[in-house]
Amino acid sequence: MTVPEERDPGASHLDWILRFQFILLPAGVLAWGLRSRWAAAAFLAGAAGSLAFWGLHRFLVARMLTPSLRRRWFYGLLTLGKLALIALLVRGMMEVLPDEGLPLATGILLFVAGILLEAIRLGFRASEAPPSDGP
């Protein structure tokens, strides 16, 4: 008999943030599509980058939760590399579509909107009683 692996309670919040991103993605494409197809394409490119970076973030953070200090530093440095990749994506997209900076930026910030929606969802959720420390 195998024991099922216990899931981190914070993982459900990460799942909700990802869900909110997937909900906002088509809404953003439609909204920017009313302006122009290039604006919608820039938003979609930024949103795809946002989703990819969110996935990379989840991977790196999950590996940072280890007792090994060397591993935490290693994955922390990889997280800085992720920030450099975001800068390279923005620079490359601004060269390809220089007039579509705002749709691109809103697409890249899709994960921020997902985090804000998760915070609002948690604010309206009934609070749970804190665990008791003693008998």
C-alpha angles and dihedrals in degrees: 000000000000124000112232114242112256113239122226109252090225091060091078089062090053089050091052092050089053091049091052090051091053090048093050094045099076091039090056093046090052094045094049090040088066088063098045142316090250090056089051090048091050091049091048092050091049092046092050089052090048092053092047092049091047090054091049090048092053091049094049096044092049089055092047091063093085133112090236109100092199091056092048091053091046094052090041089058090047087055089058087052088055089057089052089052090054090053091049091050092051093047093048093047092048089055092050098041107019095167094054101065097127097052090046092050093049090050092051090048092055091107090055090055089049091053091049092050091050089051090051090047090052091048092058095043117099110262117246123229112257115246115263118245100209144024 
